[in-house]
Amino acid sequence: MPSKSKVCFFFEEKGFSLQSRSELKAFIETLFKKEKKKLESINYIFCSDKRLLEINQQFLRHDYYTDIITFDLSETAATQAEIYISIGRVKDNAKTEGVSFKSELHRVIFHGALHLCGYKDKSKGETLKMREREGFYMNKYGLN
């Protein structure tokens, strides 16, 4: 019997689906191994702009739209987390950046995982390092 994936995808946003889910789940688990971080479980929840704005206001006291919010729920060294991704925001960002929706969606998915591996993006230097790692995993996954 195959082992149960540590990565799960949930879809609150109607009309959205994710292709190659098993491959992506395995890749995210590999990302954690490469970053030398123990992974217990991650739930990715794909939702609307409105839903993510509500979460941003309620939990982070931020009153603006965002593409992703990562909650690290870990109580041990093994990562446990929930990652909320706004499909509308990802679509808008893809247009703004001149990239495909698929490419931007995967960048954001990896971005959340990298936050859980300790990467930050508050300063210019941190953002550069985060972008470099996102690019590294995008290339490994066959995007870019």
N, C-alpha and C positions, 0 to 999 in steps of 0.2 A: 504494500500500500504506500503511495507517495506521501511524503511528509507535507503537513499543512503549511501553507505560506504564512509568513509573518506580516505580509502586506495585504491589506484589504481595500477595495474600492467601493464607495457608496455614491449613489447618484440621486441627488435631490432635484437637480435641474432637469426638467422634462426635455425630451428630444436630444439628449446628449448621451453618447456612449463612447467607450474607450476601446480601441482595437489592440490586439496582441497583449491582452492583460497578463497572461501567464509569463510571457517573455519579460514584460516590464516589471512585474513583481520580483522575478528572479534577479533582474538587473539591479533593482534597488537593494536587494539583500547583498549582492556583490559589492555595491557601492559602500555599504557599511563595513564589509570585510576589508576592502581596500583602505578605508579610512581608520581601520583598527578600532571600530566601535561595535559593541555588542548590541544586537537588535532583538527585542522581545516581540514588539508589534507596532505597526503603524496603520492607522485608518485614514485614508484619503477620502474626504467628503467633497464632492463637486456640487456647487450650489450657485444660486443667483447672486447678483450684485447686492440686491436688497438684503438677502440673508446675511451675507458677509459684512455688510455695513452694520446690521443689528449686532452681530457678534463683536465687531470692532468697538462699537459704542458701549455695549454691556460689559465686556471683559477688559478692554484696554483703555476705555474712556477716550477713544479717538473718534472724531466725527467726520470721517472721510472714507471714500471707497479705497479698496486695496485689492490686489489680485490673490494674496495668500496670507493666511494667518496660521502659524504653527504653535501648537500647544505641547510642550514637553511634560508628560504626565509621569515620568520615571520616578520610581521610589528606590531603585537600586542602580547599579552600573549599567544594566541592560535598558536600552531605550524603549520607552512606551510613549506613543504620541498620537495626536489627532492633528491632521492638516486639512484646513478648509481652503478650497480654491474656487474663486469666482470665475465661471465660464465666460460671462459677459466681459469682465475686465481683461481676461486673457485674449479674447477676440479683439478688443479695442487696442490692447498693447501690441498684438501681432501686426495690426494695420499701421499703427504709429511707427513701429520699428522696421516695417517693411519685410517681415518674415512670415512664414506660413503659420497658421493656427497650430498645426501639429508640432512644429518646432518650438513655438513659444510655450505651449502646454507642457511639453517635456522639460523645457528649461525651468519652468516654475515647479514642476514635480521634483526635479533634482535639487532646486534651490531649497525647498522645504527640508529635504533629507540632509542637505549640507548644513543647514542651521542646526539640526539635531546632532550633527557630527562636530559641532563646535565653531563653525564658520559664522562670522558676523558681517554686517553690512552697514554699520553706523558711520564709520569714517571712510574717507576716500581710499585709504590703503586697504581697509577691510573689504570694501566693495570691489576693488581690483582683484584681490585674492579670491573672493567669492566668484566673480565673473570668470576668472581663469579656471577654477574647478568646475564650474558649470560647463564651460567650453570643453574641458577635458572629458567629462562624462557624456556630453552631447556627441562628441566625436566617437567615443567608445561605443555608444549606442547606435551609431550610424546616421546621426543627424548632423546638420551644419553644412 
